[in-house]
């Protein structure tokens, strides 16, 4: 019978290193920038939906939307894409 001791296992500390300090900083920076940009995205969605509400039948046909599609899009809250 063969037993496995801890000494016989390969050292995996270098094979699977944890996240580096640079990775952590990059994640935090990305998270913060996403939070700062989010209100701008919401404002743009709101303004685009308000502009869509003014489209006449000809414009809607040009972009391939129906009045029902338009009503559904305008009814969405600003935080939904």
Backbone as CSV, one residue per row, in Angstrom:
resi,resn,N_x,N_y,N_z,CA_x,CA_y,CA_z,C_x,C_y,C_z
1,UNK,0.845,-1.180,0.000,0.000,0.000,0.000,0.883,1.233,0.000
2,UNK,0.533,2.196,-0.870,1.328,3.404,-1.023,0.594,4.574,-0.370
3,UNK,1.243,5.298,0.452,0.628,6.471,1.080,1.190,7.736,0.453
4,UNK,0.380,8.742,0.393,0.810,10.018,-0.162,1.072,10.963,0.992
5,UNK,2.245,11.487,1.004,2.561,12.471,2.036,2.559,13.858,1.403
6,UNK,2.486,14.836,2.222,2.478,16.212,1.727,3.777,16.509,0.985
7,UNK,4.846,15.920,1.378,6.129,16.158,0.726,6.140,15.628,-0.703
8,UNK,5.313,14.612,-0.992,5.328,14.029,-2.327,4.444,14.796,-3.320
9,UNK,3.603,15.723,-2.835,2.753,16.505,-3.723,3.543,17.659,-4.337
10,UNK,3.268,17.982,-5.594,4.003,19.079,-6.222,3.611,20.425,-5.616
11,UNK,4.534,21.358,-5.670,4.286,22.702,-5.151,3.465,23.476,-6.185
12,UNK,2.247,23.789,-5.844,1.362,24.488,-6.777,1.263,25.983,-6.466
13,UNK,2.026,26.487,-5.544,1.915,27.896,-5.201,2.310,28.792,-6.367
14,UNK,3.228,28.364,-7.209,3.627,29.157,-8.361,2.767,28.847,-9.587
15,UNK,2.155,27.686,-9.629,1.332,27.309,-10.780,0.019,28.084,-10.804
16,UNK,-0.542,28.399,-9.653,-1.804,29.120,-9.548,-1.653,30.298,-8.598
17,UNK,-0.955,31.340,-9.041,-0.780,32.490,-8.144,-2.095,33.246,-7.979
18,UNK,-2.254,33.908,-6.852,-3.448,34.715,-6.607,-3.401,35.991,-7.414
19,UNK,-4.452,36.790,-7.337,-4.462,38.039,-8.094,-3.369,38.983,-7.590
20,UNK,-2.723,39.645,-8.517,-1.667,40.566,-8.146,-2.260,41.886,-7.667
21,UNK,-1.425,42.703,-7.105,-1.850,44.019,-6.629,-2.347,44.866,-7.815
22,UNK,-1.677,44.740,-8.964,-2.090,45.483,-10.161,-3.475,45.035,-10.618
23,UNK,-3.761,43.728,-10.556,-5.092,43.226,-10.918,-6.160,43.810,-9.995
24,UNK,-5.847,43.853,-8.724,-6.787,44.388,-7.744,-7.066,45.864,-8.022
25,UNK,-6.008,46.642,-8.272,-6.174,48.068,-8.563,-6.982,48.280,-9.841
26,UNK,-6.737,47.462,-10.855,-7.464,47.572,-12.112,-8.950,47.267,-11.905
27,UNK,-9.252,46.264,-11.102,-10.656,45.924,-10.826,-11.366,47.048,-10.080
28,UNK,-10.691,47.612,-9.080,-11.284,48.710,-8.311,-11.504,49.923,-9.203
29,UNK,-10.515,50.254,-10.031,-10.635,51.393,-10.940,-11.781,51.198,-11.916
30,UNK,-11.912,50.005,-12.460,-13.006,49.706,-13.386,-14.347,49.832,-12.681
31,UNK,-14.443,49.308,-11.489,-15.685,49.369,-10.715,-16.087,50.816,-10.443
32,UNK,-15.135,51.635,-10.027,-15.421,53.045,-9.719,-15.831,53.791,-10.984
33,UNK,-15.114,53.566,-12.080,-15.464,54.272,-13.317,-16.846,53.855,-13.812
34,UNK,-17.207,52.585,-13.650,-18.543,52.130,-14.041,-19.620,52.834,-13.218
35,UNK,-19.368,53.020,-11.949,-20.331,53.703,-11.082,-20.473,55.166,-11.486
36,UNK,-19.373,55.802,-11.854,-19.424,57.211,-12.236,-20.088,57.420,-13.599
37,UNK,-19.965,56.454,-14.492,-20.521,56.576,-15.837,-22.000,56.201,-15.870
38,UNK,-22.447,55.396,-14.954,-23.823,54.886,-14.971,-24.884,55.986,-15.045
39,UNK,-24.809,57.057,-14.268,-25.826,58.107,-14.411,-25.852,58.730,-15.813
40,UNK,-24.710,58.819,-16.468,-24.667,59.352,-17.831,-25.359,58.413,-18.811
41,UNK,-25.189,57.114,-18.610,-25.862,56.115,-19.446,-27.374,56.221,-19.249
42,UNK,-27.798,56.354,-18.005,-29.227,56.476,-17.722,-29.810,57.738,-18.358
43,UNK,-29.078,58.846,-18.268,-29.559,60.095,-18.855,-29.682,59.973,-20.375
44,UNK,-28.693,59.347,-21.001,-28.740,59.166,-22.452,-29.947,58.319,-22.854
45,UNK,-30.214,57.230,-22.112,-31.375,56.388,-22.412,-32.667,57.190,-22.310
46,UNK,-32.775,57.981,-21.261,-33.972,58.790,-21.058,-34.170,59.751,-22.228
47,UNK,-33.112,60.456,-22.610,-33.211,61.423,-23.703,-33.503,60.751,-25.037
48,UNK,-32.895,59.590,-25.281,-33.172,58.869,-26.526,-34.625,58.420,-26.596
49,UNK,-35.173,57.979,-25.490,-36.572,57.541,-25.479,-37.508,58.721,-25.654
50,UNK,-37.137,59.867,-25.093,-37.951,61.065,-25.293,-37.924,61.488,-26.759
51,UNK,-36.770,61.372,-27.408,-36.663,61.711,-28.834,-37.467,60.721,-29.679
52,UNK,-37.419,59.449,-29.326,-38.207,58.446,-30.053,-39.698,58.752,-29.993
53,UNK,-40.140,59.294,-28.874,-41.564,59.586,-28.698,-42.055,60.621,-29.710
54,UNK,-41.148,61.405,-30.271,-41.549,62.447,-31.222,-41.551,61.960,-32.668
55,UNK,-41.119,60.733,-32.917,-41.028,60.222,-34.294,-42.404,60.037,-34.911
56,UNK,-42.513,60.419,-36.182,-43.756,60.202,-36.917,-43.715,58.818,-37.581
57,UNK,-44.797,58.471,-38.252,-44.910,57.138,-38.870,-43.797,56.870,-39.886
58,UNK,-43.447,57.892,-40.657,-42.413,57.724,-41.680,-41.056,57.381,-41.047
59,UNK,-40.692,58.101,-40.015,-39.418,57.814,-39.331,-39.431,56.428,-38.692
60,UNK,-40.530,56.077,-38.069,-40.628,54.752,-37.445,-40.467,53.653,-38.490
61,UNK,-41.097,53.850,-39.645,-40.977,52.852,-40.706,-39.527,52.747,-41.178
62,UNK,-38.823,53.893,-41.268,-37.419,53.896,-41.687,-36.535,53.060,-40.764
63,UNK,-36.815,53.103,-39.469,-35.972,52.352,-38.530,-36.565,50.995,-38.173
64,UNK,-37.686,50.675,-38.772,-38.259,49.341,-38.595,-39.012,49.138,-37.301
65,UNK,-39.630,50.199,-36.784,-40.411,50.083,-35.555,-41.875,50.353,-35.840
66,UNK,-42.715,49.747,-35.029,-44.143,50.017,-35.083,-44.506,50.904,-33.892
67,UNK,-45.717,51.393,-33.881,-46.178,52.192,-32.733,-46.156,51.349,-31.445
68,UNK,-46.458,50.069,-31.568,-46.437,49.185,-30.392,-45.010,49.031,-29.864
69,UNK,-44.051,48.852,-30.788,-42.635,48.776,-30.381,-42.223,50.053,-29.668
70,UNK,-42.639,51.174,-30.229,-42.296,52.472,-29.661,-42.893,52.631,-28.267
71,UNK,-44.151,52.269,-28.120,-44.805,52.374,-26.810,-44.107,51.505,-25.776
72,UNK,-43.713,50.309,-26.185,-43.015,49.398,-25.271,-41.664,49.976,-24.860
73,UNK,-40.949,50.557,-25.814,-39.621,51.131,-25.522,-39.737,52.349,-24.618
74,UNK,-40.683,53.205,-24.898,-40.861,54.420,-24.093,-41.300,54.090,-22.671
75,UNK,-42.035,53.012,-22.501,-42.543,52.640,-21.175,-41.445,52.078,-20.256
76,UNK,-40.309,51.712,-20.805,-39.236,51.159,-19.975,-38.680,52.219,-19.031
77,UNK,-38.338,51.826,-17.819,-37.660,52.777,-16.930,-36.237,53.052,-17.443
78,UNK,-35.670,54.175,-17.058,-34.365,54.585,-17.583,-33.246,53.605,-17.275
79,UNK,-33.372,52.816,-16.240,-32.272,51.911,-15.867,-32.293,50.607,-16.656
80,UNK,-33.353,50.366,-17.429,-33.427,49.146,-18.250,-32.985,49.423,-19.659
81,UNK,-32.146,48.539,-20.183,-31.663,48.687,-21.564,-32.665,48.160,-22.539
